[in-house]
Amino acid sequence: MPCDSPKISVVIPLYNKSASIARAVGSVLGQTTLPLEVIIVDDGSTDGSGDIADRLAAGSGLIRVIHQQNAGVSAARNRAIAEARGEYVALLDGDDAWHDGYLAEICRLIGKYPGCGAYSTGFYICDGRQRVEADTPRTEGIVDFFAESLRRYVLIPSAATLRRETVLAAGGFPVGMRMGEDQYLWTKMARMAKVCFSPVPLADYSRTAENRSATIFRAEDTPCSFEDLYDPDAHDDSNEYIARVALGKALVQSAKGGTAEARRAIKAFGYTRRNRRALLKLKVLNSLPVGWRQPLLNLYNRAAWILARKGL
């Protein structure tokens, strides 16, 4: 049976996204199925984003804005989730947007596949010039999250709706982790509960956002690490998924000069069998002079994006 729409709280972390936050909020208010509430956590913005959020809230009874000192996206999401009244929390970043049927599709999935920890849909990747449909599972229903995620996207924050109690049981997003904080939580949640997916693309993800964590890498300050998630008794692909994410993260760290962090990842995740190419790429990149790494990684990523746009 279909879910009751007021069970869903929308969570929007906000930091210096004055050019896009109105579009993100507008995509929520334009849903054919409205949520119970929209919680925006202004994480110490300095560009007027918080003021824009306040004005948007003043014109809508659905929106609540929380202002806090800058503590990072994980802390902002956790704050909103802690205060949410819904049974589910739908995540949306301030530079992304939903298509008008997103929440209706999530409600349909909850009714048809009850009891899951996460529900998600397909999405488009936008580079400022065109939209490309992301490579996601092609069929609807319960998915093997770890096996699927080794090949394609299953969960990203702006297309994921999570059962609130599962998020809280998993400890929430890891505060202080600047890259991979979402995959860290996905790993813990997918080991606890099922993940449901719809291939219908109903969100736009911006890969050109100025303050995505991968473009402004800084040293992390968190007790959490992907190494801690390794489970020697796991019988699924979770350890391989952990290695995939951690090696990708280490590539960015190496390119930014994090030689020691990359060496640690090479040692910790050298067990991988499904991610040997990523491991080799990291070894090669980390062996080069620091000044060469970022240009070479940018060149590689641009080539990969061109191939993706061509469907290759």
LINGI-V872853 format. One record per residue. SS is DSSP state (A for helix, B for strand, O for the rest). Layout:
SS ; SS
//
This chain:
O ; O ; O ; O ; A ; A ; A ; B ; B ; B ; B ; B ; B ; B ; O ; O ; O ; O ; O ; O ; A ; A ; A ; A ; A ; A ; A ; A ; A ; O ; O ; O ; O ; O ; O ; O ; B ; B ; B ; B ; B ; B ; B ; O ; O ; O ; O ; O ; A ; A ; A ; A ; A ; A ; A ; A ; A ; A ; O ; O ; O ; O ; B ; B ; B ; B ; B ; B ; O ; O ; O ; O ; A ; A ; A ; A ; A ; A ; A ; A ; A ; A ; A ; O ; O ; O ; O ; B ; B ; B ; B ; O ; O ; O ; O ; O ; B ; B ; O ; O ; O ; A ; A ; A ; A ; A ; A ; A ; A ; A ; A ; A ; O ; O ; O ; O ; O ; B ; B ; B ; B ; B ; B ; B ; B ; B ; O ; O ; O ; O ; B ; B ; B ; O ; O ; B ; O ; O ; O ; O ; B ; B ; B ; O ; A ; A ; A ; A ; A ; O ; O ; O ; B ; O ; O ; O ; A ; A ; A ; B ; B ; B ; B ; A ; A ; A ; A ; A ; A ; O ; O ; O ; O ; O ; O ; O ; O ; O ; O ; O ; A ; A ; A ; A ; A ; A ; A ; A ; A ; A ; O ; O ; O ; O ; B ; B ; B ; B ; B ; B ; B ; B ; B ; B ; B ; B ; O ; O ; O ; O ; O ; O ; A ; A ; A ; O ; O ; O ; O ; O ; O ; O ; O ; O ; O ; A ; A ; A ; A ; O ; O ; O ; O ; O ; O ; O ; O ; A ; A ; A ; A ; A ; A ; A ; A ; A ; A ; A ; A ; A ; A ; A ; A ; A ; A ; O ; O ; O ; A ; A ; A ; A ; A ; A ; A ; A ; A ; A ; O ; O ; O ; O ; O ; O ; O ; A ; A ; A ; A ; A ; A ; A ; A ; A ; A ; A ; A ; O ; O ; A ; A ; A ; A ; A ; A ; A ; A ; A ; A ; A ; A ; A ; A ; A ; A ; A ; A ; A ; A ; O ; O ; O
//
